[in-house]
Amino acid sequence: MNDRSAFGRALRPLIAASLAGVLMLVGACASAPLRPDSALDGARVAISNADKAGAGQYANAELAEARARLTLADNAVRVEDMVMAERYARESQVQAELASARTAAAKAEAVNRDIERGTEAMIEEMKRAGDQR
């Protein structure tokens, strides 16, 4: 019995030191979030894609909001607030994707109007051709 209790008492400081080390390691990882590089890159790519799609013409408000959120994300990185930086970067990406979607919808609507005009013109031509016979 004495051997076991002596062995247990000898292990207590080792276990306590190991536990303290693990807690310090976990605490260090939790307190220093990493730079949200992938979120920032995603926002930049989404803004670039929206620009290329013509969002400046069709969804300028959404594109401007995406750029503003990206600026906030960059500023948050500068002051080392990585949690807010990631949040702003994700919001920027969503706004840019919304701008792209609205641009695609506006372009599709314009194509549909052109097709309708073309169809109406063809119907008128067919009516004229039928009247001439």
MODELLER restraints for C-alpha pairs under 7 A, 6 or more apart:
rsr = mdl.restraints
at = mdl.atoms
rsr.add(forms.Gaussian(group=physical.xy_distance, feature=features.Distance(at['CA:33:A'], at['CA:82:A']), mean=6.07, stdev=0.5))
rsr.add(forms.Gaussian(group=physical.xy_distance, feature=features.Distance(at['CA:34:A'], at['CA:82:A']), mean=6.64, stdev=0.5))
rsr.add(forms.Gaussian(group=physical.xy_distance, feature=features.Distance(at['CA:35:A'], at['CA:82:A']), mean=5.79, stdev=0.5))
rsr.add(forms.Gaussian(group=physical.xy_distance, feature=features.Distance(at['CA:36:A'], at['CA:82:A']), mean=6.62, stdev=0.5))
rsr.add(forms.Gaussian(group=physical.xy_distance, feature=features.Distance(at['CA:36:A'], at['CA:85:A']), mean=6.85, stdev=0.5))
rsr.add(forms.Gaussian(group=physical.xy_distance, feature=features.Distance(at['CA:36:A'], at['CA:86:A']), mean=5.31, stdev=0.5))
rsr.add(forms.Gaussian(group=physical.xy_distance, feature=features.Distance(at['CA:39:A'], at['CA:86:A']), mean=6.11, stdev=0.5))
rsr.add(forms.Gaussian(group=physical.xy_distance, feature=features.Distance(at['CA:39:A'], at['CA:89:A']), mean=5.56, stdev=0.5))
rsr.add(forms.Gaussian(group=physical.xy_distance, feature=features.Distance(at['CA:39:A'], at['CA:90:A']), mean=6.00, stdev=0.5))
rsr.add(forms.Gaussian(group=physical.xy_distance, feature=features.Distance(at['CA:40:A'], at['CA:89:A']), mean=5.24, stdev=0.5))
rsr.add(forms.Gaussian(group=physical.xy_distance, feature=features.Distance(at['CA:42:A'], at['CA:93:A']), mean=6.37, stdev=0.5))
rsr.add(forms.Gaussian(group=physical.xy_distance, feature=features.Distance(at['CA:43:A'], at['CA:70:A']), mean=6.98, stdev=0.5))
rsr.add(forms.Gaussian(group=physical.xy_distance, feature=features.Distance(at['CA:43:A'], at['CA:89:A']), mean=5.81, stdev=0.5))
rsr.add(forms.Gaussian(group=physical.xy_distance, feature=features.Distance(at['CA:43:A'], at['CA:90:A']), mean=6.69, stdev=0.5))
rsr.add(forms.Gaussian(group=physical.xy_distance, feature=features.Distance(at['CA:43:A'], at['CA:92:A']), mean=5.61, stdev=0.5))
rsr.add(forms.Gaussian(group=physical.xy_distance, feature=features.Distance(at['CA:43:A'], at['CA:93:A']), mean=4.08, stdev=0.5))
rsr.add(forms.Gaussian(group=physical.xy_distance, feature=features.Distance(at['CA:46:A'], at['CA:93:A']), mean=5.71, stdev=0.5))
rsr.add(forms.Gaussian(group=physical.xy_distance, feature=features.Distance(at['CA:46:A'], at['CA:96:A']), mean=5.45, stdev=0.5))
rsr.add(forms.Gaussian(group=physical.xy_distance, feature=features.Distance(at['CA:46:A'], at['CA:97:A']), mean=6.08, stdev=0.5))
rsr.add(forms.Gaussian(group=physical.xy_distance, feature=features.Distance(at['CA:47:A'], at['CA:66:A']), mean=7.00, stdev=0.5))
rsr.add(forms.Gaussian(group=physical.xy_distance, feature=features.Distance(at['CA:47:A'], at['CA:96:A']), mean=5.12, stdev=0.5))
rsr.add(forms.Gaussian(group=physical.xy_distance, feature=features.Distance(at['CA:50:A'], at['CA:96:A']), mean=6.09, stdev=0.5))
rsr.add(forms.Gaussian(group=physical.xy_distance, feature=features.Distance(at['CA:50:A'], at['CA:97:A']), mean=6.99, stdev=0.5))
rsr.add(forms.Gaussian(group=physical.xy_distance, feature=features.Distance(at['CA:50:A'], at['CA:99:A']), mean=6.25, stdev=0.5))
rsr.add(forms.Gaussian(group=physical.xy_distance, feature=features.Distance(at['CA:50:A'], at['CA:100:A']), mean=4.79, stdev=0.5))
rsr.add(forms.Gaussian(group=physical.xy_distance, feature=features.Distance(at['CA:53:A'], at['CA:100:A']), mean=6.58, stdev=0.5))
rsr.add(forms.Gaussian(group=physical.xy_distance, feature=features.Distance(at['CA:53:A'], at['CA:103:A']), mean=6.98, stdev=0.5))
rsr.add(forms.Gaussian(group=physical.xy_distance, feature=features.Distance(at['CA:54:A'], at['CA:103:A']), mean=6.70, stdev=0.5))
rsr.add(forms.Gaussian(group=physical.xy_distance, feature=features.Distance(at['CA:55:A'], at['CA:63:A']), mean=6.58, stdev=0.5))
rsr.add(forms.Gaussian(group=physical.xy_distance, feature=features.Distance(at['CA:55:A'], at['CA:99:A']), mean=5.79, stdev=0.5))
rsr.add(forms.Gaussian(group=physical.xy_distance, feature=features.Distance(at['CA:55:A'], at['CA:100:A']), mean=6.06, stdev=0.5))
rsr.add(forms.Gaussian(group=physical.xy_distance, feature=features.Distance(at['CA:55:A'], at['CA:103:A']), mean=5.39, stdev=0.5))
rsr.add(forms.Gaussian(group=physical.xy_distance, feature=features.Distance(at['CA:56:A'], at['CA:63:A']), mean=6.73, stdev=0.5))
rsr.add(forms.Gaussian(group=physical.xy_distance, feature=features.Distance(at['CA:58:A'], at['CA:103:A']), mean=5.15, stdev=0.5))
rsr.add(forms.Gaussian(group=physical.xy_distance, feature=features.Distance(at['CA:58:A'], at['CA:106:A']), mean=6.65, stdev=0.5))
rsr.add(forms.Gaussian(group=physical.xy_distance, feature=features.Distance(at['CA:59:A'], at['CA:99:A']), mean=5.19, stdev=0.5))
rsr.add(forms.Gaussian(group=physical.xy_distance, feature=features.Distance(at['CA:59:A'], at['CA:102:A']), mean=6.17, stdev=0.5))
rsr.add(forms.Gaussian(group=physical.xy_distance, feature=features.Distance(at['CA:59:A'], at['CA:103:A']), mean=5.94, stdev=0.5))
rsr.add(forms.Gaussian(group=physical.xy_distance, feature=features.Distance(at['CA:62:A'], at['CA:95:A']), mean=5.67, stdev=0.5))
rsr.add(forms.Gaussian(group=physical.xy_distance, feature=features.Distance(at['CA:62:A'], at['CA:96:A']), mean=6.59, stdev=0.5))
rsr.add(forms.Gaussian(group=physical.xy_distance, feature=features.Distance(at['CA:62:A'], at['CA:98:A']), mean=6.85, stdev=0.5))
rsr.add(forms.Gaussian(group=physical.xy_distance, feature=features.Distance(at['CA:62:A'], at['CA:99:A']), mean=5.18, stdev=0.5))
rsr.add(forms.Gaussian(group=physical.xy_distance, feature=features.Distance(at['CA:63:A'], at['CA:95:A']), mean=6.67, stdev=0.5))
rsr.add(forms.Gaussian(group=physical.xy_distance, feature=features.Distance(at['CA:63:A'], at['CA:96:A']), mean=5.58, stdev=0.5))
rsr.add(forms.Gaussian(group=physical.xy_distance, feature=features.Distance(at['CA:63:A'], at['CA:99:A']), mean=5.64, stdev=0.5))
rsr.add(forms.Gaussian(group=physical.xy_distance, feature=features.Distance(at['CA:65:A'], at['CA:95:A']), mean=6.60, stdev=0.5))
rsr.add(forms.Gaussian(group=physical.xy_distance, feature=features.Distance(at['CA:66:A'], at['CA:92:A']), mean=4.19, stdev=0.5))
rsr.add(forms.Gaussian(group=physical.xy_distance, feature=features.Distance(at['CA:66:A'], at['CA:93:A']), mean=6.62, stdev=0.5))
rsr.add(forms.Gaussian(group=physical.xy_distance, feature=features.Distance(at['CA:66:A'], at['CA:95:A']), mean=4.94, stdev=0.5))
rsr.add(forms.Gaussian(group=physical.xy_distance, feature=features.Distance(at['CA:66:A'], at['CA:96:A']), mean=5.29, stdev=0.5))
rsr.add(forms.Gaussian(group=physical.xy_distance, feature=features.Distance(at['CA:67:A'], at['CA:92:A']), mean=6.67, stdev=0.5))
rsr.add(forms.Gaussian(group=physical.xy_distance, feature=features.Distance(at['CA:69:A'], at['CA:88:A']), mean=5.35, stdev=0.5))
rsr.add(forms.Gaussian(group=physical.xy_distance, feature=features.Distance(at['CA:69:A'], at['CA:89:A']), mean=6.55, stdev=0.5))
rsr.add(forms.Gaussian(group=physical.xy_distance, feature=features.Distance(at['CA:69:A'], at['CA:91:A']), mean=6.59, stdev=0.5))
rsr.add(forms.Gaussian(group=physical.xy_distance, feature=features.Distance(at['CA:69:A'], at['CA:92:A']), mean=4.93, stdev=0.5))
rsr.add(forms.Gaussian(group=physical.xy_distance, feature=features.Distance(at['CA:70:A'], at['CA:88:A']), mean=6.38, stdev=0.5))
rsr.add(forms.Gaussian(group=physical.xy_distance, feature=features.Distance(at['CA:70:A'], at['CA:89:A']), mean=5.56, stdev=0.5))
rsr.add(forms.Gaussian(group=physical.xy_distance, feature=features.Distance(at['CA:70:A'], at['CA:92:A']), mean=5.50, stdev=0.5))
rsr.add(forms.Gaussian(group=physical.xy_distance, feature=features.Distance(at['CA:72:A'], at['CA:88:A']), mean=6.34, stdev=0.5))
rsr.add(forms.Gaussian(group=physical.xy_distance, feature=features.Distance(at['CA:73:A'], at['CA:84:A']), mean=6.93, stdev=0.5))
rsr.add(forms.Gaussian(group=physical.xy_distance, feature=features.Distance(at['CA:73:A'], at['CA:85:A']), mean=4.15, stdev=0.5))
rsr.add(forms.Gaussian(group=physical.xy_distance, feature=features.Distance(at['CA:73:A'], at['CA:86:A']), mean=6.75, stdev=0.5))
rsr.add(forms.Gaussian(group=physical.xy_distance, feature=features.Distance(at['CA:73:A'], at['CA:88:A']), mean=4.91, stdev=0.5))
rsr.add(forms.Gaussian(group=physical.xy_distance, feature=features.Distance(at['CA:73:A'], at['CA:89:A']), mean=5.43, stdev=0.5))
rsr.add(forms.Gaussian(group=physical.xy_distance, feature=features.Distance(at['CA:74:A'], at['CA:85:A']), mean=6.68, stdev=0.5))
rsr.add(forms.Gaussian(group=physical.xy_distance, feature=features.Distance(at['CA:76:A'], at['CA:82:A']), mean=6.56, stdev=0.5))
rsr.add(forms.Gaussian(group=physical.xy_distance, feature=features.Distance(at['CA:76:A'], at['CA:84:A']), mean=6.26, stdev=0.5))
rsr.add(forms.Gaussian(group=physical.xy_distance, feature=features.Distance(at['CA:76:A'], at['CA:85:A']), mean=4.90, stdev=0.5))
rsr.add(forms.Gaussian(group=physical.xy_distance, feature=features.Distance(at['CA:77:A'], at['CA:85:A']), mean=5.68, stdev=0.5))
